[in-house]
Amino acid sequence: MEIYEKIRYYREHTDYSQHNVAKILGVSRNTLKKYWNGIEYPEI
């Protein structure tokens, strides 16, 4: 769940592109796309 929160933070508080955020967090762009708009939420 930590990655989800970081992705949402970058989405809401920075002007970084999805590609840059994926690089920073070390996740795939596919994973990032799932969580970027909050459509999908990781299972706990």
PDB file as gemmi writes it, atoms N, CA and C in Angstrom:
CRYST1    1.000    1.000    1.000  90.00  90.00  90.00 P 1                      
ATOM      1  N   MET A   1       0.811  -1.192   0.000  1.00  0.00           N  
ATOM      2  CA  MET A   1       0.000   0.000   0.000  1.00  0.00           C  
ATOM      3  C   MET A   1       0.858   1.260   0.000  1.00  0.00           C  
ATOM      4  N   GLU A   2       2.051   1.151   0.432  1.00  0.00           N  
ATOM      5  CA  GLU A   2       2.956   2.295   0.484  1.00  0.00           C  
ATOM      6  C   GLU A   2       3.192   2.886  -0.915  1.00  0.00           C  
ATOM      7  N   ILE A   3       3.382   2.036  -1.912  1.00  0.00           N  
ATOM      8  CA  ILE A   3       3.609   2.504  -3.276  1.00  0.00           C  
ATOM      9  C   ILE A   3       2.388   3.269  -3.778  1.00  0.00           C  
ATOM     10  N   TYR A   4       1.205   2.745  -3.503  1.00  0.00           N  
ATOM     11  CA  TYR A   4      -0.026   3.420  -3.916  1.00  0.00           C  
ATOM     12  C   TYR A   4      -0.065   4.846  -3.371  1.00  0.00           C  
ATOM     13  N   GLU A   5       0.245   4.996  -2.101  1.00  0.00           N  
ATOM     14  CA  GLU A   5       0.211   6.323  -1.477  1.00  0.00           C  
ATOM     15  C   GLU A   5       1.249   7.256  -2.091  1.00  0.00           C  
ATOM     16  N   LYS A   6       2.419   6.732  -2.393  1.00  0.00           N  
ATOM     17  CA  LYS A   6       3.458   7.553  -3.016  1.00  0.00           C  
ATOM     18  C   LYS A   6       3.041   7.990  -4.414  1.00  0.00           C  
ATOM     19  N   ILE A   7       2.452   7.064  -5.168  1.00  0.00           N  
ATOM     20  CA  ILE A   7       1.996   7.397  -6.523  1.00  0.00           C  
ATOM     21  C   ILE A   7       0.943   8.495  -6.459  1.00  0.00           C  
ATOM     22  N   ARG A   8      -0.016   8.351  -5.549  1.00  0.00           N  
ATOM     23  CA  ARG A   8      -1.068   9.356  -5.423  1.00  0.00           C  
ATOM     24  C   ARG A   8      -0.488  10.707  -4.987  1.00  0.00           C  
ATOM     25  N   TYR A   9       0.540  10.677  -4.123  1.00  0.00           N  
ATOM     26  CA  TYR A   9       1.181  11.918  -3.696  1.00  0.00           C  
ATOM     27  C   TYR A   9       1.814  12.630  -4.897  1.00  0.00           C  
ATOM     28  N   TYR A  10       2.604  11.881  -5.681  1.00  0.00           N  
ATOM     29  CA  TYR A  10       3.250  12.482  -6.847  1.00  0.00           C  
ATOM     30  C   TYR A  10       2.209  13.015  -7.827  1.00  0.00           C  
ATOM     31  N   ARG A  11       1.116  12.297  -7.992  1.00  0.00           N  
ATOM     32  CA  ARG A  11       0.050  12.701  -8.912  1.00  0.00           C  
ATOM     33  C   ARG A  11      -0.572  14.015  -8.479  1.00  0.00           C  
ATOM     34  N   GLU A  12      -0.830  14.159  -7.189  1.00  0.00           N  
ATOM     35  CA  GLU A  12      -1.553  15.319  -6.685  1.00  0.00           C  
ATOM     36  C   GLU A  12      -0.677  16.525  -6.352  1.00  0.00           C  
ATOM     37  N   HIS A  13       0.612  16.296  -6.058  1.00  0.00           N  
ATOM     38  CA  HIS A  13       1.449  17.395  -5.564  1.00  0.00           C  
ATOM     39  C   HIS A  13       2.619  17.780  -6.452  1.00  0.00           C  
ATOM     40  N   THR A  14       2.812  17.086  -7.571  1.00  0.00           N  
ATOM     41  CA  THR A  14       3.922  17.433  -8.447  1.00  0.00           C  
ATOM     42  C   THR A  14       3.441  17.495  -9.891  1.00  0.00           C  
ATOM     43  N   ASP A  15       4.308  17.965 -10.750  1.00  0.00           N  
ATOM     44  CA  ASP A  15       4.014  18.009 -12.184  1.00  0.00           C  
ATOM     45  C   ASP A  15       4.785  16.930 -12.936  1.00  0.00           C  
ATOM     46  N   TYR A  16       5.265  15.904 -12.228  1.00  0.00           N  
ATOM     47  CA  TYR A  16       6.034  14.846 -12.859  1.00  0.00           C  
ATOM     48  C   TYR A  16       5.146  14.009 -13.776  1.00  0.00           C  
ATOM     49  N   SER A  17       5.745  13.512 -14.843  1.00  0.00           N  
ATOM     50  CA  SER A  17       5.012  12.621 -15.742  1.00  0.00           C  
ATOM     51  C   SER A  17       4.931  11.226 -15.133  1.00  0.00           C  
ATOM     52  N   GLN A  18       4.045  10.415 -15.665  1.00  0.00           N  
ATOM     53  CA  GLN A  18       3.919   9.040 -15.188  1.00  0.00           C  
ATOM     54  C   GLN A  18       5.237   8.298 -15.373  1.00  0.00           C  
ATOM     55  N   HIS A  19       5.897   8.533 -16.479  1.00  0.00           N  
ATOM     56  CA  HIS A  19       7.174   7.866 -16.758  1.00  0.00           C  
ATOM     57  C   HIS A  19       8.216   8.210 -15.691  1.00  0.00           C  
ATOM     58  N   ASN A  20       8.318   9.485 -15.341  1.00  0.00           N  
ATOM     59  CA  ASN A  20       9.295   9.905 -14.336  1.00  0.00           C  
ATOM     60  C   ASN A  20       8.975   9.331 -12.957  1.00  0.00           C  
ATOM     61  N   VAL A  21       7.714   9.317 -12.591  1.00  0.00           N  
ATOM     62  CA  VAL A  21       7.320   8.770 -11.288  1.00  0.00           C  
ATOM     63  C   VAL A  21       7.627   7.282 -11.232  1.00  0.00           C  
ATOM     64  N   ALA A  22       7.374   6.571 -12.320  1.00  0.00           N  
ATOM     65  CA  ALA A  22       7.686   5.137 -12.368  1.00  0.00           C  
ATOM     66  C   ALA A  22       9.177   4.908 -12.154  1.00  0.00           C  
ATOM     67  N   LYS A  23      10.005   5.737 -12.771  1.00  0.00           N  
ATOM     68  CA  LYS A  23      11.459   5.628 -12.599  1.00  0.00           C  
ATOM     69  C   LYS A  23      11.868   5.909 -11.154  1.00  0.00           C  
ATOM     70  N   ILE A  24      11.321   6.969 -10.582  1.00  0.00           N  
ATOM     71  CA  ILE A  24      11.666   7.366  -9.220  1.00  0.00           C  
ATOM     72  C   ILE A  24      11.323   6.264  -8.225  1.00  0.00           C  
ATOM     73  N   LEU A  25      10.131   5.678  -8.367  1.00  0.00           N  
ATOM     74  CA  LEU A  25       9.657   4.681  -7.412  1.00  0.00           C  
ATOM     75  C   LEU A  25      10.124   3.261  -7.740  1.00  0.00           C  
ATOM     76  N   GLY A  26      10.663   3.064  -8.942  1.00  0.00           N  
ATOM     77  CA  GLY A  26      11.148   1.745  -9.317  1.00  0.00           C  
ATOM     78  C   GLY A  26      10.034   0.747  -9.581  1.00  0.00           C  
ATOM     79  N   VAL A  27       8.914   1.230 -10.129  1.00  0.00           N  
ATOM     80  CA  VAL A  27       7.805   0.346 -10.487  1.00  0.00           C  
ATOM     81  C   VAL A  27       7.599   0.415 -11.996  1.00  0.00           C  
ATOM     82  N   SER A  28       6.911  -0.580 -12.531  1.00  0.00           N  
ATOM     83  CA  SER A  28       6.652  -0.567 -13.966  1.00  0.00           C  
ATOM     84  C   SER A  28       5.606   0.498 -14.289  1.00  0.00           C  
ATOM     85  N   ARG A  29       5.631   0.951 -15.534  1.00  0.00           N  
ATOM     86  CA  ARG A  29       4.645   1.950 -15.941  1.00  0.00           C  
ATOM     87  C   ARG A  29       3.240   1.357 -15.932  1.00  0.00           C  
ATOM     88  N   ASN A  30       3.119   0.055 -16.142  1.00  0.00           N  
ATOM     89  CA  ASN A  30       1.798  -0.589 -16.089  1.00  0.00           C  
ATOM     90  C   ASN A  30       1.229  -0.530 -14.685  1.00  0.00           C  
ATOM     91  N   THR A  31       2.052  -0.814 -13.688  1.00  0.00           N  
ATOM     92  CA  THR A  31       1.615  -0.737 -12.296  1.00  0.00           C  
ATOM     93  C   THR A  31       1.222   0.694 -11.965  1.00  0.00           C  
ATOM     94  N   LEU A  32       2.054   1.628 -12.377  1.00  0.00           N  
ATOM     95  CA  LEU A  32       1.787   3.026 -12.074  1.00  0.00           C  
ATOM     96  C   LEU A  32       0.464   3.477 -12.687  1.00  0.00           C  
ATOM     97  N   LYS A  33       0.195   3.080 -13.920  1.00  0.00           N  
ATOM     98  CA  LYS A  33      -1.056   3.481 -14.588  1.00  0.00           C  
ATOM     99  C   LYS A  33      -2.283   3.006 -13.817  1.00  0.00           C  
ATOM    100  N   LYS A  34      -2.207   1.816 -13.226  1.00  0.00           N  
ATOM    101  CA  LYS A  34      -3.340   1.277 -12.473  1.00  0.00           C  
ATOM    102  C   LYS A  34      -3.728   2.187 -11.319  1.00  0.00           C  
ATOM    103  N   TYR A  35      -2.723   2.719 -10.641  1.00  0.00           N  
ATOM    104  CA  TYR A  35      -2.956   3.485  -9.424  1.00  0.00           C  
ATOM    105  C   TYR A  35      -2.989   4.995  -9.638  1.00  0.00           C  
ATOM    106  N   TRP A  36      -2.529   5.471 -10.790  1.00  0.00           N  
ATOM    107  CA  TRP A  36      -2.387   6.907 -11.061  1.00  0.00           C  
ATOM    108  C   TRP A  36      -3.691   7.671 -10.861  1.00  0.00           C  
ATOM    109  N   ASN A  37      -4.781   7.147 -11.392  1.00  0.00           N  
ATOM    110  CA  ASN A  37      -6.066   7.840 -11.283  1.00  0.00           C  
ATOM    111  C   ASN A  37      -6.922   7.317 -10.144  1.00  0.00           C  
ATOM    112  N   GLY A  38      -6.392   6.397  -9.363  1.00  0.00           N  
ATOM    113  CA  GLY A  38      -7.124   5.876  -8.222  1.00  0.00           C  
ATOM    114  C   GLY A  38      -8.236   4.923  -8.592  1.00  0.00           C  
ATOM    115  N   ILE A  39      -8.219   4.443  -9.816  1.00  0.00           N  
ATOM    116  CA  ILE A  39      -9.257   3.523 -10.266  1.00  0.00           C  
ATOM    117  C   ILE A  39      -9.123   2.184  -9.566  1.00  0.00           C  
ATOM    118  N   GLU A  40      -7.897   1.740  -9.410  1.00  0.00           N  
ATOM    119  CA  GLU A  40      -7.645   0.463  -8.761  1.00  0.00           C  
ATOM    120  C   GLU A  40      -6.919   0.717  -7.449  1.00  0.00           C  
ATOM    121  N   TYR A  41      -7.271  -0.039  -6.433  1.00  0.00           N  
ATOM    122  CA  TYR A  41      -6.665   0.094  -5.119  1.00  0.00           C  
ATOM    123  C   TYR A  41      -6.020  -1.224  -4.738  1.00  0.00           C  
ATOM    124  N   PRO A  42      -4.772  -1.214  -4.287  1.00  0.00           N  
ATOM    125  CA  PRO A  42      -4.101  -2.479  -3.947  1.00  0.00           C  
ATOM    126  C   PRO A  42      -4.785  -3.209  -2.794  1.00  0.00           C  
ATOM    127  N   GLU A  43      -4.803  -4.526  -2.890  1.00  0.00           N  
ATOM    128  CA  GLU A  43      -5.372  -5.321  -1.810  1.00  0.00           C  
ATOM    129  C   GLU A  43      -4.419  -5.341  -0.631  1.00  0.00           C  
ATOM    130  N   ILE A  44      -4.964  -5.346   0.552  1.00  0.00           N  
ATOM    131  CA  ILE A  44      -4.138  -5.321   1.762  1.00  0.00           C  
ATOM    132  C   ILE A  44      -3.823  -6.728   2.197  1.00  0.00           C  
TER     133      ILE A  44                                                      
END                                                                             
